[in-house]
Amino acid sequence: INAEYGEKLEAEKNTLTRSLDDLQQQNKNLMDNTVSATDKVKREIQYLKEKVSTLTQEKETLEYEKADLQRQFTHIKNILEDKELVLLKYQRNIEDIKNSDIGSINSQLDAERKLTTKLKNDIETLNENLQEQVSKWLEEMNLRTKLERQKKKLLTLVKDLKKTVSMTNGEDLEAKLEGVFGDRPVQQGISAEIARLMEAVQEATLARIKAEEICKKARHELKSYKKEMGVEITKAAPVVEEETEEEKKARLEAELLAKKSKIDVIELFQSRPPAPPSPIDDGGGEYEIFGIEESEEFPMPGDKYGQFFSGNCFVIFYTHEPDSGDYIELVYVWIGRNSPYQERKVAESYAKSLTESQEYLVLHEGKETPHFLTLFHNKMMIHQGRLADYVPNQPSLYEVRGGRPPFIRTVQCPLRARSLNTQSIFIIQGPQYQYIWTGRFSSPHELEAATEVSHILRFDRTQLNILEGSETTEFWEILQGRDKYATGELLEEDLKVRFFKFSLENDEVKVAEMVPYCQGDLGPHEVVLLDAYNEMYIWIGSDIDDKERLKKIATDTAMEYAEKVPDNRPRPPQLRVLLMKQGHENIRFTRHFHAWEEYQSARSRGLTATATQIARPVLPKMEDILAEYNKKYTHEQLKDRDSLPATVEQHRLEDYLIDSEFPAVFGMTKEEFMKAPKWKKDSKKKAAGLF
């Protein structure tokens, strides 16, 4: 029984063992299926995440395209509005012309009349030159006539000599006559006189032929003028007045002045200033920065390195001992645009004491060298005002600009919408948010630099990135309301803006190109030509009225520059040359400067108004503008130049003199004055105190 029961137990044991193996195999299969399902779920989750990311990017792309379409729609809408305004302006001008009388119409034709008068003056000058040549020819003809009469008187004396003496050219008449008359003194004198007279006749004949050629050429030129201008030119020329010593001196002075004022625009365009020196190293050395405050220097804390203030001066002591090469030691003196003059001297004195050679390099704000900028690795920041007055964590606006390393700088500018520029990156500090505004034509290098610099200014604000055209209402509120700002495409590298400064040295005009240039180059005594390729600007300082000649030369040079200067790419067919006066710059002009300070113009004129206090001008009516430009003044009023309005052009004051006083002031009628040569006009204007 036990054996039987044992076999039965053994059989059940084997059955249970097989069942356990089956369960273990099923468990293993179940575990494998679970792992496989988990992996599959993970893959599905990863796929869904990637899909969400792709959809998010597509959404951002669609939002950007939507914003771009909105910008294009707004741009087209603005263009249509501008065209409607221009059309309305032209319609008003047409109505004004229709309603105006003959006198106002004639005033609008002054430009054409002046051009005609200038051409007539050229004709008269040419006629005077012709008359002078004809007068010489007549004198030579009179001499020839006298010689003919004397020849007839002597003809009876030489009748008997014709048989023995040949009159052909090239023979020695005097020798043959002496041979006939022998040694008699009287007869020798007659023979010498006959020979002299015959030679004089030959010279007069050659002179007459030459004069006839000159007259023939002059008549041909006069016929051309007559054909083009329809001006009748008679043979009788006006009598040329004899030039006095005073008039001659005035003419020579005018000619010398014109020679000194001539600018070769082709040479001006082709000449290029030397490129800035390349960095002597990669800026990997060590440096210390010292600030100047009220005649004392102090070390800047390390966390403020790279931050400068336009109202202070700073001294930078740089050293570098590379593994291979010479030891480098440099001292920079950085001068803020609005720093006091006394602190500049203190900074230079302290810079001398830092090195044995006492050598240092002075850098003005906006004129930093590539090596100096390399020290801060695109993180150089310039705050407005002085360090002692700086209050951090306040609402502010900074422009990040430079295009490419190492020229990128971050400069504070006025907190308002007009400071924006589509070619730059801006950091806007609001009460709660910090915005990084990306202009449409800004560079990726500028965006990268703005991202790094923004950490210094952020404090506890939340950072938001905004593309141009997708601004919010809160964004515009920080900038004191929405307003127009500088737009326009970025010029290519070979078409960069060029900056020319005019100056007078020993009464001679000099022109120099500034590279780089900044707003600090625009002083109240300066005249500047800014070539922005698509348009040109003549910028005139507020205190330049006493240099009327310099202003005129700059304007004439700009017109000739725009007309004659060659270029690889054609400029716009309607290239505009615009006049900008200090304190009245528009945003199309200021966009070419980094962080433009509009209040600087007001300060240079002795004003204290801030940028937000400057009201926009109210445009007058067209008839009021014409009346102001056509207004006449007395001689005494014109001599008081400071009291004259801006509508009076200082270089042609005679055009504004009332007609009744003109003969008494200039000693001739206005028509006679217009026909006189330029040197004579200048002489009369000097005598009248209107030059």
C-alpha positions in Angstrom: 0.0 0.0 0.0 2.8 2.3 0.9 4.6 1.6 -2.4 1.4 2.1 -4.3 0.7 5.3 -2.4 4.3 6.5 -3.0 4.0 6.0 -6.8 0.7 7.9 -6.8 2.4 10.8 -4.9 5.3 10.7 -7.3 2.9 10.9 -10.3 1.1 13.8 -8.7 4.4 15.5 -7.9 5.5 15.2 -11.6 2.1 16.6 -12.7 2.5 19.6 -10.4 6.1 20.1 -11.5 4.9 20.2 -15.2 2.1 22.6 -14.2 4.6 24.8 -12.4 6.9 24.9 -15.5 4.0 25.8 -17.6 3.0 28.6 -15.3 6.6 29.9 -15.2 6.7 29.9 -19.1 3.4 31.7 -19.2 4.7 34.2 -16.7 7.9 34.7 -18.8 5.9 35.2 -21.9 3.6 37.6 -20.1 6.6 39.6 -18.9 8.1 39.7 -22.4 4.8 41.0 -23.8 4.6 43.6 -21.1 8.1 44.9 -21.9 7.3 45.0 -25.6 4.1 46.8 -24.9 5.9 49.3 -22.7 8.5 50.0 -25.4 5.7 50.5 -27.9 3.9 52.9 -25.6 7.2 54.8 -25.1 7.7 55.0 -28.9 4.2 56.2 -29.3 4.7 58.9 -26.6 8.0 60.0 -28.3 6.3 60.2 -31.7 3.5 62.2 -30.2 6.0 64.6 -28.6 7.8 65.1 -31.9 4.4 65.7 -33.6 3.5 68.3 -31.0 6.9 70.0 -31.4 6.5 70.0 -35.2 3.0 71.4 -34.9 4.3 74.1 -32.5 7.0 75.1 -34.9 4.4 75.2 -37.7 2.2 77.3 -35.6 5.0 79.7 -34.9 5.8 79.8 -38.6 2.2 80.5 -39.4 2.1 83.3 -36.7 5.3 84.9 -38.1 3.9 84.7 -41.7 0.6 86.1 -40.4 2.5 89.0 -38.7 4.6 89.5 -41.9 1.4 89.7 -43.9 0.0 92.1 -41.4 3.1 94.2 -41.8 2.9 94.1 -45.6 -0.8 95.0 -45.4 0.0 97.9 -43.1 2.9 99.0 -45.4 0.6 98.9 -48.4 -2.1 100.7 -46.5 0.4 103.5 -45.5 1.6 103.7 -49.1 -2.0 104.2 -50.3 -2.6 106.8 -47.6 0.6 108.6 -48.6 -0.4 108.5 -52.2 -3.8 109.9 -51.3 -2.1 112.7 -49.3 0.2 113.4 -52.3 -2.8 113.4 -54.7 -4.7 115.7 -52.3 -1.7 118.0 -52.1 -1.4 118.1 -55.9 -5.1 118.8 -56.2 -4.7 121.7 -53.7 -1.7 123.0 -55.6 -3.7 122.9 -58.9 -6.6 124.8 -57.2 -4.1 127.3 -55.8 -2.7 127.8 -59.3 -6.1 128.2 -60.8 -7.1 130.7 -58.2 -3.9 132.7 -58.3 -3.3 135.8 -60.4 -0.6 136.5 -63.0 1.8 137.7 -60.3 1.8 134.5 -58.3 2.2 132.4 -61.5 5.2 134.5 -62.4 6.7 133.9 -59.0 6.5 130.2 -59.6 8.4 130.6 -62.8 11.3 132.4 -61.1 13.5 129.3 -61.3 13.1 129.1 -65.1 13.7 132.8 -65.5 16.9 132.6 -63.5 18.2 129.8 -65.6 17.4 131.8 -68.8 19.1 134.9 -67.3 22.2 132.8 -66.5 22.4 131.5 -70.1 21.9 135.0 -71.4 24.8 136.2 -69.1 27.0 133.5 -70.6 26.1 134.7 -74.1 26.9 138.3 -73.2 30.2 137.2 -71.6 31.1 135.3 -74.8 30.0 138.4 -76.9 32.3 140.6 -74.8 35.2 138.2 -75.5 34.3 138.3 -79.2 34.2 142.1 -79.1 37.6 142.2 -77.5 39.0 140.0 -80.3 37.3 142.1 -83.0 38.7 145.3 -81.4 42.2 143.8 -81.7 41.5 142.8 -85.3 40.3 146.4 -86.1 43.4 147.9 -84.6 45.5 145.6 -86.7 43.5 146.6 -89.8 44.0 150.3 -89.0 47.7 149.7 -88.7 47.6 147.9 -92.0 45.7 150.8 -93.6 48.3 153.3 -92.3 51.1 151.1 -93.7 49.4 151.0 -97.0 49.2 154.8 -97.2 52.9 155.1 -96.2 53.6 152.4 -98.8 51.9 154.5 -101.5 54.0 157.5 -100.5 57.1 155.5 -100.9 56.0 153.9 -104.1 57.3 156.7 -106.2 60.7 156.3 -104.5 61.0 152.7 -105.4 59.7 152.6 -108.9 63.2 152.7 -110.3 64.2 150.0 -107.9 61.7 147.4 -109.1 63.9 146.5 -112.1 66.8 145.5 -109.9 65.1 144.3 -106.7 62.8 141.2 -106.4 59.9 141.5 -104.0 59.4 137.8 -103.4 59.2 136.4 -99.9 62.4 135.1 -98.3 64.8 137.6 -100.1 66.7 140.2 -98.1 65.1 143.5 -99.3 67.2 145.7 -97.0 70.4 144.4 -98.4 69.3 144.9 -102.0 68.2 148.4 -101.3 71.5 149.2 -99.6 73.2 147.8 -102.7 71.3 150.2 -105.0 71.6 153.3 -102.9 75.2 152.7 -102.0 76.7 154.3 -98.9 74.6 157.4 -98.8 73.2 157.8 -95.3 69.8 159.2 -96.3 69.2 156.5 -98.9 70.3 153.8 -96.4 67.7 155.1 -93.9 65.0 155.0 -96.6 65.9 151.4 -97.5 65.8 150.3 -93.9 62.4 152.0 -93.4 61.0 150.3 -96.5 62.2 146.9 -95.3 60.7 147.5 -91.8 57.4 148.6 -93.3 57.2 145.5 -95.5 57.9 143.2 -92.6 55.2 145.0 -90.5 52.8 144.5 -93.4 53.5 140.8 -93.4 53.1 140.5 -89.6 49.8 142.4 -89.8 48.5 140.1 -92.5 49.3 137.0 -90.4 47.6 138.6 -87.4 44.5 139.5 -89.5 44.2 135.9 -90.7 44.5 134.6 -87.2 41.8 137.1 -86.0 39.5 136.1 -88.8 39.8 132.4 -87.7 39.0 133.4 -84.1 36.0 135.5 -85.3 34.8 132.6 -87.5 34.9 130.2 -84.5 33.1 132.6 -82.2 30.4 133.3 -84.8 29.8 129.6 -85.0 29.4 129.3 -81.2 27.1 132.3 -81.2 24.9 130.8 -83.9 24.6 127.7 -81.7 23.5 129.8 -78.8 21.1 131.7 -81.0 19.6 128.4 -82.3 19.2 127.0 -78.7 18.0 130.1 -76.9 16.3 132.1 -79.6 18.4 135.2 -78.6 19.2 137.7 -81.3 22.9 138.5 -81.5 23.9 141.5 -83.5 27.3 142.5 -84.8 27.4 145.6 -82.7 28.6 144.5 -79.2 28.2 146.7 -76.1 31.1 148.9 -75.2 33.4 147.2 -72.7 33.9 149.3 -69.7 37.5 149.8 -68.5 38.1 147.7 -65.4 39.2 149.8 -62.4 41.8 148.7 -59.9 39.2 147.9 -57.3 37.1 145.9 -59.7 40.2 144.0 -60.9 41.2 143.2 -57.3 37.7 142.0 -56.6 37.7 139.8 -59.7 41.1 138.3 -58.9 39.9 137.6 -55.3 36.7 135.9 -56.6 38.7 133.8 -59.0 41.1 132.7 -56.2 38.2 132.0 -53.9 36.5 129.9 -56.6 39.8 128.0 -57.1 40.1 127.2 -53.4 36.4 126.2 -53.2 36.5 123.7 -56.0 36.1 120.1 -54.8 36.9 117.1 -57.1 33.9 114.9 -56.4 35.3 111.9 -58.4 38.5 111.9 -56.3 36.4 112.4 -53.2 34.3 109.3 -54.1 37.3 107.1 -55.1 39.5 108.0 -52.1 38.9 105.8 -49.0 40.2 106.4 -45.5 42.5 103.8 -44.1 40.8 100.8 -42.6 40.9 100.6 -38.7 43.9 98.5 -37.4 43.3 94.8 -36.8 43.2 93.7 -33.2 46.7 92.9 -31.9 45.4 89.8 -30.0 42.1 88.1 -29.2 41.4 90.2 -26.1 42.3 87.3 -23.8 44.6 89.2 -21.5 43.8 90.8 -18.2 42.6 94.4 -17.7 41.6 96.8 -15.0 39.1 99.7 -15.4 39.2 102.9 -13.5 36.4 105.5 -13.4 36.9 109.3 -13.1 34.6 111.2 -10.8 35.2 114.9 -9.8 39.0 114.8 -10.5 39.5 111.5 -8.7 40.0 108.0 -10.0 38.5 104.9 -8.5 38.6 101.2 -9.5 35.4 99.8 -11.1 34.0 96.6 -9.5 34.5 93.5 -11.5 30.7 93.0 -12.1 30.6 96.4 -13.8 33.4 95.7 -16.3 32.1 96.5 -19.8 29.6 99.1 -18.6 30.3 102.7 -19.4 28.5 106.0 -18.9 28.4 108.9 -21.4 28.8 111.4 -18.7 32.1 110.0 -17.4 35.6 109.1 -18.5 37.3 105.7 -17.9 40.9 104.4 -18.0 41.5 100.8 -19.1 44.9 99.2 -18.3 45.3 96.0 -20.4 48.2 93.5 -20.2 48.7 90.2 -22.1 51.6 87.8 -21.9 51.0 85.1 -24.5 52.7 81.7 -24.6 54.6 82.9 -27.8 55.2 86.5 -28.7 56.0 89.8 -27.0 54.4 91.1 -23.8 51.6 93.5 -24.5 50.7 96.5 -22.4 48.1 99.1 -23.5 46.3 102.0 -21.8 43.0 103.3 -23.2 41.3 106.5 -22.2 37.6 106.3 -23.0 35.9 109.7 -23.3 32.1 109.8 -22.8 30.2 112.1 -25.2 28.8 114.3 -22.4 31.8 114.1 -19.9 33.2 117.3 -18.4 36.3 118.7 -20.0 38.2 118.8 -16.6 37.6 115.0 -16.1 39.0 114.3 -19.5 42.3 116.0 -18.5 42.4 114.0 -15.2 41.8 110.7 -17.1 44.7 111.5 -19.5 47.0 112.4 -16.6 46.2 109.2 -14.7 46.8 107.2 -17.9 50.3 108.6 -18.1 51.1 107.4 -14.6 50.2 103.8 -15.3 53.0 103.0 -17.8 56.7 103.9 -18.0 56.4 105.0 -21.6 53.5 107.4 -20.6 51.8 106.5 -23.8 48.0 105.9 -24.1 45.3 105.9 -26.7 42.3 108.2 -26.4 39.0 106.8 -27.7 35.8 108.9 -27.9 32.4 107.4 -27.5 31.4 105.8 -30.8 35.0 105.8 -32.1 36.2 102.6 -30.3 38.8 100.5 -32.1 38.3 96.8 -32.9 40.7 95.7 -30.3 39.0 97.7 -27.6 35.7 96.2 -28.5 37.2 92.7 -28.5 38.0 93.0 -24.8 34.3 92.9 -23.9 33.2 90.2 -26.4 30.1 92.0 -27.7 29.0 92.9 -24.2 30.0 96.6 -24.1 27.2 98.7 -22.7 26.9 102.5 -22.6 24.4 104.1 -20.1 23.2 107.7 -20.4 24.1 110.2 -17.7 26.8 109.8 -15.0 27.7 106.8 -12.9 26.9 108.7 -9.6 23.3 109.4 -10.8 22.7 105.9 -12.2 19.6 104.1 -10.8 19.3 100.5 -11.9 16.1 98.5 -12.5 14.3 101.5 -14.0 12.2 101.5 -17.3 14.7 102.1 -20.1 15.5 101.4 -23.7 18.8 100.1 -25.2 19.8 99.6 -28.8 22.0 96.7 -29.8 23.8 97.5 -33.1 27.0 96.9 -35.0 26.2 94.2 -37.6 28.9 91.7 -36.7 31.6 91.1 -34.1 33.5 92.8 -32.6 31.6 96.0 -33.6 28.4 95.3 -31.6 27.6 97.7 -28.8 24.6 98.2 -26.5 23.8 101.9 -26.0 20.9 103.5 -24.0 18.6 105.8 -26.0 15.5 107.8 -25.2 12.5 105.7 -24.0 10.0 106.3 -26.8 8.8 104.6 -29.9 10.6 106.9 -32.3 14.0 105.5 -31.1 13.2 102.1 -32.7 15.0 101.1 -35.8 14.1 98.2 -38.1 17.9 97.5 -38.6 18.7 96.9 -34.9 17.8 94.9 -31.8 16.3 96.7 -28.8 16.0 95.8 -25.1 13.0 97.4 -23.4 12.9 97.4 -19.6 9.3 97.6 -18.4 7.8 97.4 -14.9 7.2 93.6 -15.1 8.6 92.4 -18.4 11.8 92.7 -20.3 11.2 92.7 -24.0 13.8 91.8 -26.7 12.5 93.5 -29.8 13.9 92.1 -33.1 14.0 94.4 -36.1 13.2 93.0 -39.4 16.6 93.7 -40.9 18.7 93.1 -37.7 21.5 90.5 -37.8 21.7 87.2 -35.9 24.9 88.4 -34.2 23.1 91.3 -32.7 20.3 89.1 -31.4 22.9 86.8 -29.8 24.6 89.8 -28.1 21.3 91.2 -26.9 20.4 87.8 -25.3 23.7 87.8 -23.4 23.5 91.5 -22.3 19.8 91.2 -21.3 20.8 89.1 -18.2 22.6 92.1 -16.8 19.5 94.3 -17.0 16.7 91.8 -16.3 16.7 91.7 -12.5 13.3 90.0 -11.6 11.5 90.7 -14.9 10.1 88.0 -17.1 11.7 88.1 -20.5 9.6 88.1 -23.7 10.8 88.0 -27.3 8.9 90.1 -29.8 9.3 90.3 -33.6 8.7 93.6 -35.4 5.1 93.8 -36.2 3.7 91.7 -33.4 3.9 94.3 -30.6 1.3 94.3 -27.8 -0.5 97.3 -26.3 1.5 97.0 -23.1 4.7 97.2 -25.2 3.7 100.5 -26.7 2.6 101.9 -23.4 6.2 101.5 -22.0 7.4 103.5 -25.1 4.9 106.3 -24.3 2.5 105.3 -27.1 2.9 104.0 -30.7 4.7 106.3 -33.1 6.6 106.3 -36.4 10.1 104.9 -36.3 13.0 104.3 -38.8 12.3 101.7 -41.4 14.1 100.7 -44.6 16.2 97.9 -45.9 19.8 97.4 -44.8 22.4 98.4 -47.3 24.9 95.8 -48.5 28.5 95.9 -47.4 29.8 97.7 -50.5 27.1 100.3 -50.4 27.6 101.5 -46.8 26.7 105.0 -45.7 29.6 107.5 -46.2 30.1 110.5 -43.9 32.0 113.6 -45.2 32.9 116.6 -43.0 33.6 120.1 -44.6 35.9 122.6 -42.9 37.8 125.8 -43.7 41.6 125.9 -43.3 43.4 129.1 -44.3 40.4 130.1 -46.4 40.6 126.9 -48.3 37.8 124.3 -48.2 38.8 120.8 -47.0 36.7 117.6 -47.1 37.5 114.6 -44.9 35.6 111.3 -44.7 35.0 110.0 -41.1 35.3 106.2 -40.5 33.7 105.3 -38.2 31.3 108.2 -37.6 28.9 108.9 -34.8 26.5 111.7 -33.6 29.4 113.3 -31.8 30.8 114.4 -35.2 27.8 116.6 -35.7 28.9 119.8 -34.0 27.1 123.2 -34.2 29.9 124.6 -36.4 30.0 121.7 -38.8 28.7 121.1 -42.3 28.4 117.4 -43.3 27.5 115.4 -46.4 25.9 112.0 -45.6 25.7 109.7 -48.6 23.1 107.1 -47.8 23.2 105.7 -51.3 19.4 105.9 -51.9 19.4 109.6 -50.7 21.8 112.3 -49.7 21.7 114.7 -46.8 23.4 118.1 -46.2 23.5 118.6 -42.4 24.1 122.1 -41.2 25.0 123.0 -37.6 23.1 125.6 -35.7 26.0 128.1 -35.6 27.1 127.8 -39.3 25.2 130.9 -40.5 28.5 132.9 -40.4 30.0 130.5 -42.8 27.6 130.9 -45.7 30.3 130.1 -48.2 31.0 126.7 -46.6 27.3 125.8 -46.7 27.0 126.8 -50.3 30.1 124.7 -51.3 28.8 121.7 -49.5 25.4 122.0 -51.2 27.0 122.4 -54.7 29.3 119.5 -54.0 26.4 117.2 -53.0 24.5 118.1 -56.2 27.6 117.4 -58.3 28.4 114.3 -56.3 24.9 112.9 -56.9 25.2 113.6 -60.6 28.7 112.5 -61.5 29.9 109.9 -59.0 30.1 106.5 -60.7 28.8 103.4 -59.0 28.6 99.7 -59.7 24.8 99.8 -59.1 22.6 102.6 -60.4 21.1 104.9 -57.8 17.4 105.6 -57.7 16.3 107.7 -60.8 14.9 110.4 -58.5 17.8 110.7 -56.1 16.9 113.3 -53.4 19.4 115.6 -51.8 17.8 116.8 -48.6 18.8 119.7 -46.3 18.9 118.9 -42.6 19.4 121.7 -40.0 20.5 120.9 -36.5 17.6 120.2 -34.2 15.2 119.4 -37.1 16.5 116.0 -38.2 13.9 113.4 -39.4 13.9 109.7 -38.6 15.2 108.8 -42.1 18.4 110.8 -41.2 18.7 109.7 -37.6 18.4 106.0 -38.4 22.0 106.0 -39.7 23.3 106.8 -36.2 23.6 104.5 -33.2 21.2 105.5 -30.3 20.4 109.0 -31.6 19.9 111.6 -28.8 17.5 114.2 -30.1 17.9 116.4 -27.0 21.5 116.9 -27.9 20.5 119.3 -30.7 18.4 121.3 -28.2 21.3 121.4 -25.7 23.7 122.6 -28.4 21.4 125.6 -28.9 21.2 126.4 -25.2 17.7 124.9 -24.7 16.6 122.7 -21.9 13.6 121.0 -23.4 13.6 117.2 -23.4 12.7 115.0 -26.3 9.1 114.5 -25.1 8.5 118.3 -24.9 9.3 119.0 -28.5 6.0 119.5 -30.3 5.5 118.5 -33.9 5.4 121.4 -36.4 2.1 122.5 -37.9 2.4 122.7 -41.7 1.4 126.1 -43.1 -0.7 126.6 -46.2 0.9 126.7 -49.6 -0.1 130.4 -50.3 1.5 131.4 -47.0 4.7 129.7 -47.9 4.8 131.3 -51.3 4.1 134.7 -49.8 6.9 134.3 -47.2 9.4 133.2 -49.9 8.5 136.2 -52.2 8.6 138.8 -49.5 10.9 141.9 -50.2 13.0 143.8 -47.6 14.7 147.2 -47.4 18.5 147.6 -47.7 18.8 148.1 -43.9 16.8 145.1 -43.1 18.9 142.9 -45.4 22.1 144.1 -43.8 20.8 142.9 -40.4 21.3 139.2 -41.3 20.5 137.9 -37.8 17.0 139.2 -37.9 16.1 137.7 -41.3 13.9 134.6 -41.4 15.0 131.2 -42.6 13.2 131.7 -45.9 15.8 134.3 -47.0 18.8 132.7 -48.8 21.9 134.5 -47.5 23.9 134.0 -50.7 21.5 135.9 -52.9 20.2 138.8 -50.8 20.0 141.1 -53.8 16.9 139.1 -55.0 15.0 140.1 -51.8 15.8 143.9 -52.1 12.7 146.0 -52.9 12.8 147.3 -56.5 12.6 151.0 -55.6 15.9 150.8 -53.7 17.9 148.7 -56.2 19.3 151.5 -58.4 20.4 153.5 -55.4 22.1 150.6 -53.7 23.9 149.1 -56.7 24.3 152.1 -59.0 22.4 150.3 -61.9 19.1 148.8 -62.7 18.2 145.2 -61.7 18.3 144.2 -65.4 21.8 145.6 -65.8 23.0 143.9 -62.7 21.7 140.5 -63.9 23.7 141.0 -67.2 27.0 141.9 -65.4 29.7 139.2 -65.0 29.9 137.4 -61.7 33.1 139.1 -60.4 31.4 142.5 -60.9 28.2 141.4 -59.1 30.3 140.2 -56.2 32.1 143.6 -56.1 28.8 145.5 -56.1 27.4 143.2 -53.4 30.5 143.7 -51.2 30.2 147.5 -51.5 26.5 147.3 -50.5 27.2 145.0 -47.6 25.1 142.1 -49.1 27.9 139.7 -50.1 
